[in-house]
Each structure stands twice: as C-alpha cells, then as structure tokens.
Amino acid sequence: MEPEDCCLSSIDSLDESAASVTGFTRKGLDYLEDILDDRRSDFMKNI
C-alpha cells in the first residue's frame, strides 16, 4: 500500500538500518479490509 492509500511508515532516523513502524488511517484500514475481502472471495472461488 502507498501513502495515497492512507498507509504511512514512521522512522526514528534517516539511517538505513533504522526501525520503522507502519501506520494506517481509518481510510487505510477500510482499504485494507476491502483488499482482504477481495482476496478471500477469489480464494473461495478456487476451492
């Protein structure tokens, strides 16, 4: 997912080995849920 999908990463420094945390807005969580629903539907069709 990209920032335009309301998914952001937060880092504590610009060092390449810095740890990051992924965060979602409410809109991003809704988008993620839609993606998962689509994948589940596709999976169930193939069973």
C-alpha positions as CSV (number, residue, x, y, z in Angstrom):
1,M,0.0,0.0,0.0
2,E,1.1,3.5,-0.7
3,P,0.7,6.8,1.2
4,E,-2.2,7.7,-1.1
5,D,-3.9,4.6,0.2
6,C,-3.5,6.1,3.8
7,C,-0.6,3.8,4.8
8,L,2.4,5.5,6.2
9,S,5.8,4.4,7.7
10,S,7.4,6.2,10.6
11,I,11.1,6.0,11.2
12,D,13.2,7.4,14.1
13,S,16.2,8.3,12.0
14,L,17.5,8.5,8.4
15,D,19.9,5.6,8.9
16,E,19.2,2.7,6.5
17,S,19.1,0.3,9.4
18,A,16.6,2.3,11.4
19,A,13.5,0.5,12.6
20,S,10.2,1.6,11.1
21,V,6.5,1.3,12.1
22,T,3.7,1.1,9.7
23,G,0.6,3.1,10.5
24,F,-2.9,3.3,8.9
25,T,-5.6,5.9,9.0
26,R,-9.2,4.8,9.3
27,K,-9.5,5.1,5.5
28,G,-6.4,3.0,5.1
29,L,-7.8,0.3,7.4
30,D,-11.0,0.3,5.3
31,Y,-9.0,0.0,2.1
32,L,-7.0,-2.9,3.6
33,E,-10.2,-4.6,4.6
34,D,-11.6,-4.3,1.1
35,I,-8.4,-5.8,-0.3
36,L,-8.6,-8.7,2.1
37,D,-12.3,-9.3,1.2
38,D,-11.4,-9.4,-2.5
39,R,-8.7,-11.9,-1.8
40,R,-10.9,-14.1,0.3
41,S,-13.6,-14.1,-2.4
42,D,-11.0,-15.1,-5.0
43,F,-9.7,-17.8,-2.8
44,M,-13.2,-19.2,-2.1
45,K,-13.9,-19.4,-5.8
46,N,-10.9,-21.6,-6.3
47,I,-11.9,-24.1,-3.6
